[in-house]
Amino acid sequence: MTSYRATLLILLALTIGTTGSAMAGKRKCADDYRRFCSQWGLETRGLQNCMRAHGDRLTKLASGD
């Protein structure tokens, strides 16, 4: 029973940690969008080109590195 609880606690901690870092990544991407390319609509060719043009200045989480 103790092993079962320990396993559940570890899984819960991993899930929370992963969710937190995913949210941080989304926030960084949104910040980059507002800083560099907010004049372009989401899912447009202009936004894709803008992000490529500013790729060297994007945060690591937003650029996928």
Secondary structure, 3 states (H helix, E strand, C coil): CHHHHHHHHHHHHHHHHHHHHHHHHHHHHHHHHHHHCCCCCCCCHHHHHHHHHCHHHCCHHHHCC
